[in-house]
Amino acid sequence: MDDLDHLVIAQERAEKRFTDQRLKGLNKSCVISATDCIDCGDSIPKARQQAIKGVQRCVPCQSLSE
């Protein structure tokens, strides 16, 4: 295997990593936020739902879970 072969393999790996990361990012952007907290049941403010895609907890419950 010469240097060119190594470069081709490295390029293919980099392209696969880029594609995987891009697809992962697309999947995250499609996550729907909850309207009510999964822990306490209180409503999650609309601004928080929009700011954090896929949010599941209100601020106090998120603080407790961290």
Backbone bond lengths (Angstrom), bond angles and torsions (degrees), N, CA, C in turn:
res aa  C-N    CA-C-N  psi(-1)  N-CA   C-N-CA  omega(-1)  CA-C   N-CA-C  phi
1 M - - - 1.447 - - 1.532 108.18 -
2 D 1.310 116.21 125.85 1.458 119.03 -178.88 1.533 110.86 -99.09
3 D 1.337 115.44 -177.38 1.471 120.85 -177.16 1.526 112.13 -60.92
4 L 1.321 117.04 -37.28 1.457 120.46 -179.90 1.531 111.15 -63.51
5 D 1.322 116.63 -40.87 1.462 120.55 177.11 1.521 111.27 -60.76
6 H 1.320 116.49 -42.79 1.470 121.23 178.77 1.525 110.78 -63.18
7 L 1.331 116.78 -39.89 1.464 120.30 179.04 1.528 111.44 -66.36
8 V 1.315 116.40 -40.29 1.463 120.26 178.87 1.529 110.05 -63.19
9 I 1.303 116.97 -44.80 1.469 121.36 178.93 1.526 110.66 -62.51
10 A 1.318 116.79 -44.15 1.466 120.80 179.10 1.527 110.74 -62.51
11 Q 1.324 117.57 -40.82 1.464 121.66 178.53 1.526 110.72 -64.00
12 E 1.319 117.04 -43.79 1.465 120.67 179.29 1.523 111.45 -62.65
13 R 1.311 117.01 -40.40 1.470 120.96 178.09 1.525 110.86 -65.40
14 A 1.325 116.36 -42.35 1.468 120.40 180.00 1.528 110.47 -63.49
15 E 1.330 116.58 -41.83 1.461 120.06 178.50 1.523 111.51 -64.41
16 K 1.320 117.14 -40.05 1.469 120.75 178.39 1.524 110.66 -64.94
17 R 1.349 117.10 -43.20 1.469 120.72 177.76 1.524 110.80 -60.38
18 F 1.333 116.14 -44.32 1.459 120.77 179.53 1.527 110.68 -60.83
19 T 1.322 116.69 -46.47 1.464 121.12 179.88 1.525 110.97 -62.85
20 D 1.325 117.04 -43.89 1.468 120.87 178.93 1.516 111.12 -61.11
21 Q 1.334 117.13 -44.12 1.463 120.84 -179.45 1.528 110.65 -66.26
22 R 1.311 116.59 -38.74 1.463 120.48 179.78 1.521 110.38 -65.20
23 L 1.328 116.99 -44.67 1.466 120.51 178.30 1.517 111.22 -64.05
24 K 1.314 116.84 -38.93 1.462 121.02 177.72 1.525 110.08 -61.57
25 G 1.328 116.85 -41.74 1.466 121.68 178.00 1.515 112.18 -65.45
26 L 1.326 117.05 -38.58 1.463 120.31 177.95 1.510 111.11 -64.74
27 N 1.323 117.07 -39.65 1.459 120.72 179.04 1.520 111.16 -64.48
28 K 1.305 118.00 -38.04 1.463 121.03 179.61 1.520 111.28 -66.35
29 S 1.325 117.21 -36.40 1.455 119.84 -177.20 1.521 112.45 -70.77
30 C 1.319 117.69 -15.36 1.458 121.69 -178.95 1.524 112.53 -94.22
31 V 1.320 117.81 -0.38 1.456 121.81 -177.55 1.526 109.47 -73.94
32 I 1.297 116.30 133.77 1.465 121.55 -178.76 1.527 109.63 -93.77
33 S 1.311 115.75 134.04 1.459 121.51 178.22 1.523 110.49 -77.72
34 A 1.327 114.98 149.15 1.460 120.57 176.40 1.529 109.03 -76.64
35 T 1.308 116.38 151.12 1.464 120.24 175.64 1.518 111.17 -91.40
36 D 1.348 115.94 -24.82 1.461 121.67 178.54 1.524 109.15 -125.02
37 C 1.328 115.73 144.34 1.462 122.53 -179.04 1.528 110.62 -62.59
38 I 1.331 116.77 134.33 1.463 120.96 -179.51 1.525 112.49 -72.51
39 D 1.343 117.23 -16.33 1.465 120.48 -179.15 1.523 112.55 -94.71
40 C 1.325 117.12 -53.16 1.470 119.74 -174.19 1.523 114.21 -105.70
41 G 1.337 117.00 -16.85 1.456 120.08 179.20 1.519 115.00 87.59
42 D 1.336 117.76 -5.26 1.471 119.85 177.12 1.519 109.82 -67.04
43 S 1.324 115.80 154.63 1.462 119.07 179.72 1.532 110.46 -72.50
44 I 1.308 115.58 145.51 1.465 122.18 178.00 1.522 106.72 -96.29
45 P 1.329 117.90 125.74 1.463 120.12 -178.50 1.537 111.89 -56.21
46 K 1.333 115.52 143.16 1.465 122.03 -178.40 1.533 111.60 -55.48
47 A 1.333 117.22 -39.54 1.470 120.73 -179.48 1.532 110.89 -61.81
48 R 1.340 116.64 -38.81 1.472 120.20 178.44 1.526 110.09 -68.82
49 Q 1.319 117.18 -39.58 1.463 120.82 178.58 1.529 111.09 -60.63
50 Q 1.323 116.07 -39.22 1.459 120.37 -178.64 1.525 112.13 -77.55
51 A 1.321 116.62 -33.50 1.470 120.72 -177.58 1.516 112.17 -74.17
52 I 1.331 116.97 -34.34 1.467 121.64 -176.45 1.523 108.24 -122.47
53 K 1.321 116.25 98.78 1.465 120.75 -179.47 1.529 109.73 -62.30
54 G 1.313 115.85 129.57 1.456 121.16 178.78 1.515 114.57 81.81
55 V 1.331 117.25 14.44 1.465 120.33 -179.26 1.531 108.97 -60.25
56 Q 1.328 115.81 140.65 1.460 121.59 -177.32 1.528 112.97 -122.83
57 R 1.334 116.53 -13.72 1.471 120.32 -175.48 1.526 111.52 -129.42
58 C 1.338 115.60 151.98 1.460 121.11 172.05 1.534 107.63 -72.36
59 V 1.305 116.49 169.01 1.467 121.06 -176.16 1.539 111.59 -59.54
60 P 1.342 119.98 -49.04 1.479 118.22 -179.34 1.534 113.28 -60.58
61 C 1.335 117.38 -42.47 1.469 119.37 179.94 1.525 111.87 -69.26
62 Q 1.347 117.22 -35.42 1.461 119.97 177.25 1.520 109.91 -64.59
63 S 1.329 117.22 -39.73 1.463 121.67 178.25 1.521 110.14 -62.26
64 L 1.319 116.79 -42.35 1.475 120.36 178.90 1.530 112.04 -65.86
65 S 1.338 116.37 -37.30 1.458 118.66 -176.98 1.524 112.78 -74.34
66 E 1.321 116.39 -19.38 1.472 120.13 177.87 1.495 109.50 -86.53
